[in-house]
């Protein structure tokens, strides 16, 4: 299963007016990072960066001069996420901005069925919170000491580690296969379906013939009304 853990930084909070100025993502295959990443700073086409947003991510308008527009990176991004499930923290925010950028270019929006919201997952798993990315890093022992400001690629890398820990994906090597995980945008219900790997051949019986005979004799001595005798009779009939 292929997933893209991603994050965006923007000029502000209103996807109808504000623009993406940084986008980053990391690829997971079967819950493990492949090393393949996507990252671009984006020129917001004249949209000023709100001071409150700048205080969060530290990106200035001057730093974006000469960077590509979203239109110039759109094809590369679409190719990077093609066929993958998308994972984000407070995903409705990031998907809202991506779909707004897509709409300006006449591209089809990303449907909620493709998206996993790790904030919804965290709220279900840890209802007492806090469930910010920094808080989850602390909870799962992930080093985020180098995160002084928000950054799309750095946050994607940290979130990928949090996501893997939160869903227990690293246990796949123990013979468990996570076959489906769902946490849709706008939904507080999130679940993980786990399928236990089947043995190629059954284990040999642990009871010897002598032990089986001794057990049968004990049940016989208990009489026909004994519970074990009734269960054994029903099992035989079935």
C-alpha positions as CSV (number, residue, x, y, z in Angstrom):
1,X,0.0,0.0,0.0
2,X,1.3,3.4,-1.0
3,X,0.7,6.5,1.1
4,X,1.9,10.1,0.9
5,X,2.2,12.0,4.2
6,X,2.1,15.7,3.4
7,X,1.8,19.2,4.7
8,X,1.3,22.7,3.4
9,X,2.2,26.2,4.6
10,X,0.1,29.1,3.4
11,X,-0.3,32.9,3.3
12,X,-3.2,32.7,5.7
13,X,-6.3,30.6,6.7
14,X,-8.8,31.3,4.0
15,X,-8.4,28.9,1.1
16,X,-10.6,31.0,-1.1
17,X,-8.2,33.9,-1.0
18,X,-4.9,32.7,0.5
19,X,-2.4,30.6,-1.3
20,X,0.0,27.7,-0.7
21,X,3.6,28.9,-0.3
22,X,5.2,25.6,0.7
23,X,4.2,22.0,0.1
24,X,6.1,18.9,1.2
25,X,5.4,15.1,1.3
26,X,7.1,11.8,2.0
27,X,6.2,8.4,0.5
28,X,5.4,5.4,2.5
29,X,5.0,1.9,1.1
30,X,3.5,-0.6,3.5
31,X,4.0,1.9,6.4
32,X,7.7,2.3,5.7
33,X,9.4,5.4,4.3
34,X,10.9,4.8,0.8
35,X,13.1,7.9,0.9
36,X,11.2,9.5,-1.9
37,X,10.0,13.0,-1.1
38,X,8.3,16.0,-2.7
39,X,9.1,19.6,-1.7
40,X,8.7,23.0,-3.2
41,X,8.4,26.6,-2.0
42,X,5.7,28.4,-4.0
43,X,5.3,32.0,-5.2
44,X,1.8,33.1,-4.0
45,X,1.2,35.2,-7.1
46,X,1.0,38.5,-5.3
47,X,-0.9,37.4,-2.2
48,X,0.6,38.9,0.9
49,X,1.6,36.6,3.8
50,X,-0.5,37.4,6.9
51,X,1.7,38.3,9.9
52,X,0.0,35.6,12.0
53,X,0.9,33.0,9.4
54,X,4.5,34.3,9.1
55,X,4.8,33.9,12.9
56,X,4.0,30.2,12.6
57,X,6.2,29.2,9.6
58,X,8.7,32.1,9.3
59,X,8.5,32.3,5.6
60,X,8.7,35.8,4.1
61,X,7.6,37.2,0.8
62,X,11.2,38.0,-0.1
63,X,12.2,34.4,0.3
64,X,9.6,33.4,-2.3
65,X,10.8,35.7,-5.0
66,X,11.7,33.6,-8.1
67,X,10.1,30.4,-6.7
68,X,7.7,28.5,-9.1
69,X,4.0,29.2,-9.0
70,X,1.6,26.4,-8.0
71,X,0.7,26.0,-11.7
72,X,4.3,25.2,-12.5
73,X,4.6,22.4,-9.9
74,X,1.0,21.1,-10.2
75,X,1.8,18.3,-12.7
76,X,4.8,17.1,-10.6
77,X,2.6,17.0,-7.5
78,X,-0.3,15.2,-9.2
79,X,2.2,12.6,-10.5
80,X,3.7,12.2,-7.0
81,X,0.4,11.5,-5.3
82,X,-1.1,9.5,-8.1
83,X,-2.8,6.3,-6.8
84,X,-1.7,7.0,-3.2
85,X,-3.7,7.5,0.0
86,X,-3.0,10.9,1.4
87,X,-2.2,11.4,5.1
88,X,-2.2,14.8,6.9
89,X,-2.7,16.3,10.3
90,X,-6.0,18.3,10.4
91,X,-6.3,17.2,6.8
92,X,-9.4,19.3,5.9
93,X,-7.1,22.4,6.1
94,X,-4.4,21.1,3.7
95,X,-6.9,19.4,1.3
96,X,-9.0,22.5,1.2
97,X,-6.0,24.6,0.0
98,X,-4.9,22.0,-2.5
99,X,-8.3,21.6,-3.9
100,X,-8.6,25.4,-4.1
101,X,-5.4,25.5,-6.1
102,X,-6.6,22.6,-8.3
103,X,-9.9,24.5,-9.0
104,X,-7.9,27.5,-10.2
105,X,-6.2,25.3,-12.7
106,X,-9.3,23.3,-13.7
107,X,-8.0,20.1,-12.1
108,X,-10.3,17.5,-10.4
109,X,-10.4,17.8,-6.6
110,X,-9.0,15.2,-4.2
111,X,-11.9,13.2,-2.7
112,X,-12.2,12.7,1.0
113,X,-12.2,8.9,0.5
114,X,-8.4,9.2,-0.3
115,X,-7.5,11.1,2.8
116,X,-6.5,10.0,6.3
117,X,-6.7,12.7,9.0
118,X,-4.2,11.9,11.7
119,X,-5.7,14.5,14.0
120,X,-9.0,12.5,14.0
121,X,-7.0,9.3,14.6
122,X,-5.2,10.9,17.5
123,X,-8.3,12.2,19.1
124,X,-9.8,8.8,19.1
125,X,-6.7,7.1,20.4
126,X,-5.9,9.8,22.9
127,X,-9.2,11.5,23.7
128,X,-7.7,13.4,26.6
129,X,-5.1,15.0,24.3
130,X,-3.2,17.1,23.6
131,X,-2.9,16.0,20.0
132,X,-0.8,18.6,18.2
133,X,2.1,17.3,16.2
134,X,4.6,18.4,18.8
135,X,2.5,16.7,21.6
136,X,2.3,13.5,19.6
137,X,6.1,13.6,19.0
138,X,6.6,13.8,22.7
139,X,4.1,11.0,23.4
140,X,5.8,8.6,20.9
141,X,9.4,9.6,21.7
142,X,10.1,11.2,18.3
143,X,12.8,13.9,18.3
144,X,11.4,17.2,17.2
145,X,14.0,19.4,18.9
146,X,15.0,20.8,15.5
147,X,11.4,22.1,14.8
148,X,11.5,25.7,15.9
149,X,9.0,26.8,13.1
150,X,6.5,24.9,11.0
151,X,7.9,23.6,7.7
152,X,6.0,21.5,5.2
153,X,8.7,18.9,4.5
154,X,10.0,18.7,8.1
155,X,6.4,18.4,9.4
156,X,5.7,15.7,6.9
157,X,8.7,13.7,8.0
158,X,7.7,14.0,11.7
159,X,4.1,13.2,11.0
160,X,5.1,10.1,9.0
161,X,6.9,8.8,12.1
162,X,4.0,9.7,14.3
163,X,1.5,8.0,12.0
164,X,3.5,4.8,11.8
165,X,3.8,4.6,15.6
166,X,0.1,5.6,16.1
167,X,-1.3,2.8,13.9
168,X,1.3,0.2,15.0
169,X,2.5,-0.2,11.4
170,X,5.9,-1.4,12.4
171,X,4.3,-4.6,13.8
172,X,3.8,-5.9,10.3
173,X,7.0,-8.0,10.7
174,X,5.4,-9.9,13.5
175,X,3.0,-11.6,11.2
176,X,0.2,-9.1,11.3
177,X,-0.9,-7.3,8.2
178,X,-2.8,-4.0,8.4
179,X,-5.2,-4.4,5.6
180,X,-7.4,-1.3,6.0
181,X,-7.2,1.9,7.9
182,X,-9.8,4.7,7.7
183,X,-10.2,8.2,9.2
184,X,-12.0,10.4,6.8
185,X,-12.1,14.2,6.7
186,X,-14.9,15.4,8.9
187,X,-15.4,12.1,10.7
188,X,-14.6,11.3,14.3
189,X,-14.8,7.6,13.6
190,X,-11.5,6.0,12.7
191,X,-10.7,2.3,12.8
192,X,-8.0,-0.1,11.9
193,X,-8.8,-3.6,10.6
194,X,-6.1,-6.1,11.3
195,X,-5.8,-9.5,9.5
196,X,-3.9,-12.2,11.3
197,X,-1.7,-14.2,8.9
198,X,-2.7,-17.8,8.5
199,X,-0.3,-20.7,9.1
200,X,0.6,-22.8,6.0
201,X,0.0,-26.0,8.0
202,X,-1.7,-26.7,11.3
203,X,0.3,-27.3,14.4
204,X,0.6,-30.9,15.6
205,X,-1.8,-31.9,18.4
206,X,-0.3,-31.4,21.9
207,X,-2.3,-34.2,23.5
208,X,-1.2,-37.8,23.3
209,X,-3.6,-40.7,22.7
210,X,-3.1,-41.7,26.3
211,X,-4.1,-38.3,27.6
212,X,-7.1,-38.2,25.3
213,X,-8.2,-41.6,26.7
214,X,-7.7,-40.5,30.3
215,X,-9.8,-37.4,29.7
216,X,-12.6,-39.5,28.1
217,X,-12.6,-41.9,31.1
218,X,-12.8,-39.0,33.5
219,X,-15.8,-37.5,31.6
220,X,-17.5,-41.0,31.6
221,X,-17.1,-41.2,35.4
222,X,-18.8,-37.8,35.8
223,X,-22.1,-39.3,34.4
224,X,-24.3,-38.4,31.5
225,X,-25.5,-35.1,33.1
226,X,-22.0,-33.7,33.3
227,X,-21.4,-30.5,31.3
228,X,-18.4,-31.9,29.4
229,X,-20.4,-34.9,28.3
230,X,-23.2,-32.6,27.0
231,X,-20.7,-30.4,25.1
232,X,-18.9,-33.4,23.7
233,X,-22.2,-34.9,22.5
234,X,-23.3,-31.6,20.8
235,X,-19.8,-31.4,19.2
236,X,-20.1,-34.9,17.8
237,X,-23.6,-34.1,16.4
238,X,-22.3,-30.9,14.7
